[in-house]
């Protein structure tokens, strides 16, 4: 393999023989793809003339991959959901106990815990990257309203 092609593997046609009562029929399926190694990850590259539905799905996957997955806001949403589950299961009786177990300030823990009440469409906008101006500090600056309509009105300035 030449240096130029190192780290690449291309797809070849796959031929199947299907036994039928009247004789075998040869079917050939060709999937043009290229497997590219990028660091420790492998990525499948498809040609530009792929079907439109596949291109749309690839675009959505690219947007999700490019979104900031490990931002402080995403970690806070995950922590809030985890703490809410602990409270629902009865492992802890209050946020004060959780804060003591986690070793953080009770006020900060209560601010993070209120993120479990955020409306699902606001969380989805944060995850997909549509609400770029909505940060953790802006979310916990004021108490999160319990009504989802009030939350949407409070955070409507962020698309």
Secondary structure, DSSP 8 states (H G I E B T S, - for coil): --GGGTTEEE---EEEEE--TT--EEEEE---EEEEEETTEEEEEE-TT--HHHHHHHHHHHHHHHS-TT-HHHHHHHHHHHHHHHHHHTS-SSHHHHHHHHTS-HHHHHHHHGGGGS-HHHHHHHHHTS-TT--HHHHHSS---SSHHHHHHHTTT--
